[in-house]
Amino acid sequence: MKNSFLVTLFTLYMFSACSTMIPMQANLSDQTLLLAKNKNLKVNYDISSEIKDGEIKQLSFLKNGSQTTSGYFEYNSSTAFKTIWEEYFSGKYNNFSKDTVEVQVILKDIYLKTEAGNTIGGQLLTGNVRVNNSAEASVYIKIMINDETFENEFKVNASDYNESQTSTIGSYTYTTNQSNPMQQRAELLESAINKSILQFDNFMESILMNIDG
């Protein structure tokens, strides 16, 4: 009975995405504010997303790497992406500069991934389910400056572990979770978008250095 319950618990954890809304967090992180450099450039930007607000997929994998399930959450991917990027451009560039740069940013993909941190056997033995939750995003960049065009596309990943522990007292079985899973996913998605900005900022810095050189 206990083994059956734990297998059911793991399956429910993997499928918990169905029709569940992830709260949208859309803030430029302290790390991004610290690491992204101020630029004496006026930026004309176009931010768009190929991922609409609504369903966001989750991929799930066992410890051996095989995919076991896939599910969907609800998340305002496009809105969060545009909000955070607009905050970056408005805070790190100078609208009064005579030097202008044209930037196109496209969110190509964003999704969640869950990877088992321990085997099914280990879960059955200890009642502990350990997973690595991550958010992954793909972003396309096009920069036009001084009659030159630079393009790049990169992937970013933000991850964190979570654990749940199943215990039994008499006939009563209960589960405790280390973190709030929905809040954790919201933070991971926000972190992935912030990481995409840092990737862009590094790319922009390398372009400016080459131009100045």
C-alpha positions as protocol buffer text, in pm:
chain_id: "A"
residue {
  index: 1
  type: MET
  ca { x: 0 y: 0 z: 0 }
}
residue {
  index: 2
  type: LYS
  ca { x: 280 y: 240 z: 88 }
}
residue {
  index: 3
  type: ASN
  ca { x: 469 y: 167 z: -236 }
}
residue {
  index: 4
  type: SER
  ca { x: 153 y: 223 z: -438 }
}
residue {
  index: 5
  type: PHE
  ca { x: 94 y: 554 z: -261 }
}
residue {
  index: 6
  type: LEU
  ca { x: 449 y: 677 z: -330 }
}
residue {
  index: 7
  type: VAL
  ca { x: 431 y: 590 z: -699 }
}
residue {
  index: 8
  type: THR
  ca { x: 101 y: 776 z: -714 }
}
residue {
  index: 9
  type: LEU
  ca { x: 259 y: 1071 z: -532 }
}
residue {
  index: 10
  type: PHE
  ca { x: 547 y: 1091 z: -780 }
}
residue {
  index: 11
  type: THR
  ca { x: 307 y: 1069 z: -1074 }
}
residue {
  index: 12
  type: LEU
  ca { x: 88 y: 1343 z: -931 }
}
residue {
  index: 13
  type: TYR
  ca { x: 393 y: 1563 z: -876 }
}
residue {
  index: 14
  type: MET
  ca { x: 491 y: 1525 z: -1241 }
}
residue {
  index: 15
  type: PHE
  ca { x: 136 y: 1592 z: -1364 }
}
residue {
  index: 16
  type: SER
  ca { x: 61 y: 1876 z: -1121 }
}
residue {
  index: 17
  type: ALA
  ca { x: 99 y: 2124 z: -1406 }
}
residue {
  index: 18
  type: CYS
  ca { x: -242 y: 2063 z: -1559 }
}
residue {
  index: 19
  type: SER
  ca { x: -438 y: 2391 z: -1583 }
}
residue {
  index: 20
  type: THR
  ca { x: -249 y: 2549 z: -1293 }
}
residue {
  index: 21
  type: MET
  ca { x: -169 y: 2920 z: -1311 }
}
residue {
  index: 22
  type: ILE
  ca { x: 184 y: 3026 z: -1222 }
}
residue {
  index: 23
  type: PRO
  ca { x: 189 y: 3372 z: -1059 }
}
residue {
  index: 24
  type: MET
  ca { x: 368 y: 3619 z: -1284 }
}
residue {
  index: 25
  type: GLN
  ca { x: 679 y: 3782 z: -1142 }
}
residue {
  index: 26
  type: ALA
  ca { x: 827 y: 4041 z: -1375 }
}
residue {
  index: 27
  type: ASN
  ca { x: 1108 y: 4232 z: -1209 }
}
residue {
  index: 28
  type: LEU
  ca { x: 1462 y: 4315 z: -1307 }
}
residue {
  index: 29
  type: SER
  ca { x: 1667 y: 4130 z: -1047 }
}
residue {
  index: 30
  type: ASP
  ca { x: 1926 y: 4290 z: -819 }
}
residue {
  index: 31
  type: GLN
  ca { x: 2193 y: 4080 z: -989 }
}
residue {
  index: 32
  type: THR
  ca { x: 2093 y: 4210 z: -1332 }
}
residue {
  index: 33
  type: LEU
  ca { x: 2093 y: 4568 z: -1205 }
}
residue {
  index: 34
  type: LEU
  ca { x: 2440 y: 4515 z: -1059 }
}
residue {
  index: 35
  type: LEU
  ca { x: 2602 y: 4331 z: -1351 }
}
residue {
  index: 36
  type: ALA
  ca { x: 2442 y: 4506 z: -1651 }
}
residue {
  index: 37
  type: LYS
  ca { x: 2636 y: 4821 z: -1734 }
}
residue {
  index: 38
  type: ASN
  ca { x: 2489 y: 5165 z: -1800 }
}
residue {
  index: 39
  type: LYS
  ca { x: 2538 y: 5264 z: -2163 }
}
residue {
  index: 40
  type: ASN
  ca { x: 2554 y: 5612 z: -2310 }
}
residue {
  index: 41
  type: LEU
  ca { x: 2341 y: 5507 z: -2606 }
}
residue {
  index: 42
  type: LYS
  ca { x: 1987 y: 5575 z: -2714 }
}
residue {
  index: 43
  type: VAL
  ca { x: 1818 y: 5244 z: -2788 }
}
residue {
  index: 44
  type: ASN
  ca { x: 1528 y: 5192 z: -3025 }
}
residue {
  index: 45
  type: TYR
  ca { x: 1402 y: 4849 z: -2933 }
}
residue {
  index: 46
  type: ASP
  ca { x: 1143 y: 4602 z: -3056 }
}
residue {
  index: 47
  type: ILE
  ca { x: 1057 y: 4326 z: -2810 }
}
residue {
  index: 48
  type: SER
  ca { x: 831 y: 4041 z: -2921 }
}
residue {
  index: 49
  type: SER
  ca { x: 751 y: 3683 z: -2830 }
}
residue {
  index: 50
  type: GLU
  ca { x: 665 y: 3373 z: -3029 }
}
residue {
  index: 51
  type: ILE
  ca { x: 524 y: 3229 z: -2705 }
}
residue {
  index: 52
  type: LYS
  ca { x: 184 y: 3369 z: -2617 }
}
residue {
  index: 53
  type: ASP
  ca { x: 43 y: 3423 z: -2270 }
}
residue {
  index: 54
  type: GLY
  ca { x: -128 y: 3100 z: -2166 }
}
residue {
  index: 55
  type: GLU
  ca { x: 1 y: 2746 z: -2175 }
}
residue {
  index: 56
  type: ILE
  ca { x: 366 y: 2685 z: -2093 }
}
residue {
  index: 57
  type: LYS
  ca { x: 495 y: 2332 z: -2131 }
}
residue {
  index: 58
  type: GLN
  ca { x: 674 y: 2124 z: -1870 }
}
residue {
  index: 59
  type: LEU
  ca { x: 901 y: 1835 z: -1960 }
}
residue {
  index: 60
  type: SER
  ca { x: 968 y: 1564 z: -1702 }
}
residue {
  index: 61
  type: PHE
  ca { x: 1256 y: 1316 z: -1691 }
}
residue {
  index: 62
  type: LEU
  ca { x: 1351 y: 1021 z: -1474 }
}
residue {
  index: 63
  type: LYS
  ca { x: 1691 y: 983 z: -1309 }
}
residue {
  index: 64
  type: ASN
  ca { x: 1819 y: 781 z: -1608 }
}
residue {
  index: 65
  type: GLY
  ca { x: 1732 y: 1067 z: -1844 }
}
residue {
  index: 66
  type: SER
  ca { x: 1427 y: 909 z: -2008 }
}
residue {
  index: 67
  type: GLN
  ca { x: 1125 y: 1135 z: -2052 }
}
residue {
  index: 68
  type: THR
  ca { x: 829 y: 1015 z: -1850 }
}
residue {
  index: 69
  type: THR
  ca { x: 562 y: 1283 z: -1871 }
}
residue {
  index: 70
  type: SER
  ca { x: 483 y: 1621 z: -2013 }
}
residue {
  index: 71
  type: GLY
  ca { x: 226 y: 1866 z: -1887 }
}
residue {
  index: 72
  type: TYR
  ca { x: 123 y: 2229 z: -1905 }
}
residue {
  index: 73
  type: PHE
  ca { x: 93 y: 2524 z: -1671 }
}
residue {
  index: 74
  type: GLU
  ca { x: -63 y: 2862 z: -1740 }
}
residue {
  index: 75
  type: TYR
  ca { x: 183 y: 3152 z: -1743 }
}
residue {
  index: 76
  type: ASN
  ca { x: 196 y: 3502 z: -1895 }
}
residue {
  index: 77
  type: SER
  ca { x: 523 y: 3433 z: -2076 }
}
residue {
  index: 78
  type: SER
  ca { x: 501 y: 3715 z: -2331 }
}
residue {
  index: 79
  type: THR
  ca { x: 394 y: 3978 z: -2078 }
}
residue {
  index: 80
  type: ALA
  ca { x: 665 y: 3886 z: -1827 }
}
residue {
  index: 81
  type: PHE
  ca { x: 935 y: 3880 z: -2096 }
}
residue {
  index: 82
  type: LYS
  ca { x: 842 y: 4219 z: -2241 }
}
residue {
  index: 83
  type: THR
  ca { x: 799 y: 4382 z: -1898 }
}
residue {
  index: 84
  type: ILE
  ca { x: 1143 y: 4278 z: -1769 }
}
residue {
  index: 85
  type: TRP
  ca { x: 1325 y: 4365 z: -2093 }
}
residue {
  index: 86
  type: GLU
  ca { x: 1155 y: 4706 z: -2113 }
}
residue {
  index: 87
  type: GLU
  ca { x: 1267 y: 4779 z: -1757 }
}
residue {
  index: 88
  type: TYR
  ca { x: 1624 y: 4691 z: -1856 }
}
residue {
  index: 89
  type: PHE
  ca { x: 1627 y: 4915 z: -2164 }
}
residue {
  index: 90
  type: SER
  ca { x: 1466 y: 5208 z: -1980 }
}
residue {
  index: 91
  type: GLY
  ca { x: 1709 y: 5183 z: -1688 }
}
residue {
  index: 92
  type: LYS
  ca { x: 2042 y: 5109 z: -1856 }
}
residue {
  index: 93
  type: TYR
  ca { x: 2037 y: 5328 z: -2169 }
}
residue {
  index: 94
  type: ASN
  ca { x: 2038 y: 5704 z: -2223 }
}
residue {
  index: 95
  type: ASN
  ca { x: 1742 y: 5842 z: -2422 }
}
residue {
  index: 96
  type: PHE
  ca { x: 1923 y: 6176 z: -2463 }
}
residue {
  index: 97
  type: SER
  ca { x: 2234 y: 6031 z: -2628 }
}
residue {
  index: 98
  type: LYS
  ca { x: 2315 y: 6129 z: -2987 }
}
residue {
  index: 99
  type: ASP
  ca { x: 2442 y: 5775 z: -3057 }
}
residue {
  index: 100
  type: THR
  ca { x: 2164 y: 5533 z: -3142 }
}
residue {
  index: 101
  type: VAL
  ca { x: 2142 y: 5155 z: -3153 }
}
residue {
  index: 102
  type: GLU
  ca { x: 1857 y: 4949 z: -3299 }
}
residue {
  index: 103
  type: VAL
  ca { x: 1773 y: 4628 z: -3115 }
}
residue {
  index: 104
  type: GLN
  ca { x: 1531 y: 4348 z: -3192 }
}
residue {
  index: 105
  type: VAL
  ca { x: 1462 y: 4089 z: -2922 }
}
residue {
  index: 106
  type: ILE
  ca { x: 1245 y: 3781 z: -2975 }
}
residue {
  index: 107
  type: LEU
  ca { x: 1150 y: 3519 z: -2717 }
}
residue {
  index: 108
  type: LYS
  ca { x: 1167 y: 3200 z: -2924 }
}
residue {
  index: 109
  type: ASP
  ca { x: 1079 y: 2952 z: -2650 }
}
residue {
  index: 110
  type: ILE
  ca { x: 1039 y: 2924 z: -2274 }
}
residue {
  index: 111
  type: TYR
  ca { x: 944 y: 2612 z: -2079 }
}
residue {
  index: 112
  type: LEU
  ca { x: 981 y: 2424 z: -1752 }
}
residue {
  index: 113
  type: LYS
  ca { x: 1173 y: 2104 z: -1696 }
}
residue {
  index: 114
  type: THR
  ca { x: 1161 y: 1861 z: -1405 }
}
residue {
  index: 115
  type: GLU
  ca { x: 1434 y: 1602 z: -1355 }
}
residue {
  index: 116
  type: ALA
  ca { x: 1421 y: 1336 z: -1084 }
}
residue {
  index: 117
  type: GLY
  ca { x: 1707 y: 1372 z: -836 }
}
residue {
  index: 118
  type: ASN
  ca { x: 1671 y: 1020 z: -702 }
}
residue {
  index: 119
  type: THR
  ca { x: 1553 y: 689 z: -844 }
}
residue {
  index: 120
  type: ILE
  ca { x: 1203 y: 544 z: -811 }
}
residue {
  index: 121
  type: GLY
  ca { x: 1358 y: 274 z: -589 }
}
residue {
  index: 122
  type: GLY
  ca { x: 1508 y: 537 z: -363 }
}
residue {
  index: 123
  type: GLN
  ca { x: 1178 y: 720 z: -345 }
}
residue {
  index: 124
  type: LEU
  ca { x: 995 y: 403 z: -247 }
}
residue {
  index: 125
  type: LEU
  ca { x: 1257 y: 318 z: 16 }
}
residue {
  index: 126
  type: THR
  ca { x: 1279 y: 656 z: 187 }
}
residue {
  index: 127
  type: GLY
  ca { x: 954 y: 833 z: 97 }
}
residue {
  index: 128
  type: ASN
  ca { x: 1166 y: 1121 z: -32 }
}
residue {
  index: 129
  type: VAL
  ca { x: 1108 y: 1268 z: -379 }
}
residue {
  index: 130
  type: ARG
  ca { x: 1388 y: 1499 z: -489 }
}
residue {
  index: 131
  type: VAL
  ca { x: 1358 y: 1689 z: -816 }
}
residue {
  index: 132
  type: ASN
  ca { x: 1554 y: 1950 z: -1002 }
}
residue {
  index: 133
  type: ASN
  ca { x: 1312 y: 2212 z: -1137 }
}
residue {
  index: 134
  type: SER
  ca { x: 1437 y: 2445 z: -1408 }
}
residue {
  index: 135
  type: ALA
  ca { x: 1316 y: 2710 z: -1649 }
}
residue {
  index: 136
  type: GLU
  ca { x: 1481 y: 2732 z: -1990 }
}
residue {
  index: 137
  type: ALA
  ca { x: 1447 y: 3007 z: -2248 }
}
residue {
  index: 138
  type: SER
  ca { x: 1570 y: 3069 z: -2603 }
}
residue {
  index: 139
  type: VAL
  ca { x: 1614 y: 3429 z: -2718 }
}
residue {
  index: 140
  type: TYR
  ca { x: 1705 y: 3575 z: -3058 }
}
residue {
  index: 141
  type: ILE
  ca { x: 1891 y: 3905 z: -3074 }
}
residue {
  index: 142
  type: LYS
  ca { x: 1954 y: 4145 z: -3363 }
}
residue {
  index: 143
  type: ILE
  ca { x: 2160 y: 4460 z: -3308 }
}
residue {
  index: 144
  type: MET
  ca { x: 2215 y: 4733 z: -3567 }
}
residue {
  index: 145
  type: ILE
  ca { x: 2479 y: 4993 z: -3490 }
}
residue {
  index: 146
  type: ASN
  ca { x: 2701 y: 5209 z: -3714 }
}
residue {
  index: 147
  type: ASP
  ca { x: 2553 y: 5050 z: -4028 }
}
residue {
  index: 148
  type: GLU
  ca { x: 2655 y: 4706 z: -3904 }
}
residue {
  index: 149
  type: THR
  ca { x: 2425 y: 4420 z: -3805 }
}
residue {
  index: 150
  type: PHE
  ca { x: 2499 y: 4161 z: -3538 }
}
residue {
  index: 151
  type: GLU
  ca { x: 2283 y: 3858 z: -3464 }
}
residue {
  index: 152
  type: ASN
  ca { x: 2286 y: 3595 z: -3193 }
}
residue {
  index: 153
  type: GLU
  ca { x: 2058 y: 3334 z: -3040 }
}
residue {
  index: 154
  type: PHE
  ca { x: 2122 y: 3183 z: -2703 }
}
residue {
  index: 155
  type: LYS
  ca { x: 1966 y: 2958 z: -2442 }
}
residue {
  index: 156
  type: VAL
  ca { x: 1956 y: 3025 z: -2070 }
}
residue {
  index: 157
  type: ASN
  ca { x: 1873 y: 2802 z: -1775 }
}
residue {
  index: 158
  type: ALA
  ca { x: 1770 y: 2872 z: -1416 }
}
residue {
  index: 159
  type: SER
  ca { x: 1738 y: 2576 z: -1180 }
}
residue {
  index: 160
  type: ASP
  ca { x: 1676 y: 2481 z: -819 }
}
residue {
  index: 161
  type: TYR
  ca { x: 1609 y: 2165 z: -619 }
}
residue {
  index: 162
  type: ASN
  ca { x: 1292 y: 2083 z: -432 }
}
residue {
  index: 163
  type: GLU
  ca { x: 1214 y: 1791 z: -203 }
}
residue {
  index: 164
  type: SER
  ca { x: 899 y: 1635 z: -65 }
}
residue {
  index: 165
  type: GLN
  ca { x: 895 y: 1384 z: 219 }
}
residue {
  index: 166
  type: THR
  ca { x: 616 y: 1133 z: 278 }
}
residue {
  index: 167
  type: SER
  ca { x: 572 y: 1006 z: 632 }
}
residue {
  index: 168
  type: THR
  ca { x: 322 y: 772 z: 797 }
}
residue {
  index: 169
  type: ILE
  ca { x: 191 y: 788 z: 1153 }
}
residue {
  index: 170
  type: GLY
  ca { x: -41 y: 497 z: 1223 }
}
residue {
  index: 171
  type: SER
  ca { x: -296 y: 493 z: 942 }
}
residue {
  index: 172
  type: TYR
  ca { x: -235 y: 858 z: 847 }
}
residue {
  index: 173
  type: THR
  ca { x: 8 y: 945 z: 565 }
}
residue {
  index: 174
  type: TYR
  ca { x: 114 y: 1303 z: 498 }
}
residue {
  index: 175
  type: THR
  ca { x: 359 y: 1484 z: 272 }
}
residue {
  index: 176
  type: THR
  ca { x: 568 y: 1791 z: 346 }
}
residue {
  index: 177
  type: ASN
  ca { x: 731 y: 2002 z: 75 }
}
residue {
  index: 178
  type: GLN
  ca { x: 1056 y: 2190 z: 115 }
}
residue {
  index: 179
  type: SER
  ca { x: 947 y: 2481 z: -105 }
}
residue {
  index: 180
  type: ASN
  ca { x: 625 y: 2620 z: -247 }
}
residue {
  index: 181
  type: PRO
  ca { x: 636 y: 2457 z: -595 }
}
residue {
  index: 182
  type: MET
  ca { x: 432 y: 2727 z: -772 }
}
residue {
  index: 183
  type: GLN
  ca { x: 633 y: 3013 z: -622 }
}
residue {
  index: 184
  type: GLN
  ca { x: 954 y: 2832 z: -707 }
}
residue {
  index: 185
  type: ARG
  ca { x: 848 y: 2796 z: -1072 }
}
residue {
  index: 186
  type: ALA
  ca { x: 755 y: 3166 z: -1088 }
}
residue {
  index: 187
  type: GLU
  ca { x: 1098 y: 3260 z: -953 }
}
residue {
  index: 188
  type: LEU
  ca { x: 1275 y: 3027 z: -1197 }
}
residue {
  index: 189
  type: LEU
  ca { x: 1094 y: 3174 z: -1498 }
}
residue {
  index: 190
  type: GLU
  ca { x: 1174 y: 3528 z: -1382 }
}
residue {
  index: 191
  type: SER
  ca { x: 1537 y: 3426 z: -1327 }
}
residue {
  index: 192
  type: ALA
  ca { x: 1565 y: 3274 z: -1676 }
}
residue {
  index: 193
  type: ILE
  ca { x: 1441 y: 3598 z: -1834 }
}
residue {
  index: 194
  type: ASN
  ca { x: 1689 y: 3799 z: -1627 }
}
residue {
  index: 195
  type: LYS
  ca { x: 1969 y: 3568 z: -1737 }
}
residue {
  index: 196
  type: SER
  ca { x: 1876 y: 3628 z: -2100 }
}
residue {
  index: 197
  type: ILE
  ca { x: 1926 y: 4000 z: -2038 }
}
residue {
  index: 198
  type: LEU
  ca { x: 2271 y: 3940 z: -1892 }
}
residue {
  index: 199
  type: GLN
  ca { x: 2362 y: 3730 z: -2196 }
}
residue {
  index: 200
  type: PHE
  ca { x: 2247 y: 4014 z: -2420 }
}
residue {
  index: 201
  type: ASP
  ca { x: 2433 y: 4272 z: -2215 }
}
residue {
  index: 202
  type: ASN
  ca { x: 2758 y: 4076 z: -2248 }
}
residue {
  index: 203
  type: PHE
  ca { x: 2701 y: 4042 z: -2623 }
}
residue {
  index: 204
  type: MET
  ca { x: 2640 y: 4416 z: -2654 }
}
residue {
  index: 205
  type: GLU
  ca { x: 2954 y: 4493 z: -2453 }
}
residue {
  index: 206
  type: SER
  ca { x: 3166 y: 4276 z: -2684 }
}
residue {
  index: 207
  type: ILE
  ca { x: 3024 y: 4455 z: -2989 }
}
residue {
  index: 208
  type: LEU
  ca { x: 3091 y: 4799 z: -2844 }
}
residue {
  index: 209
  type: MET
  ca { x: 3446 y: 4703 z: -2751 }
}
residue {
  index: 210
  type: ASN
  ca { x: 3516 y: 4581 z: -3106 }
}
residue {
  index: 211
  type: ILE
  ca { x: 3370 y: 4897 z: -3257 }
}
residue {
  index: 212
  type: ASP
  ca { x: 3570 y: 5122 z: -3025 }
}
residue {
  index: 213
  type: GLY
  ca { x: 3884 y: 4919 z: -3092 }
}
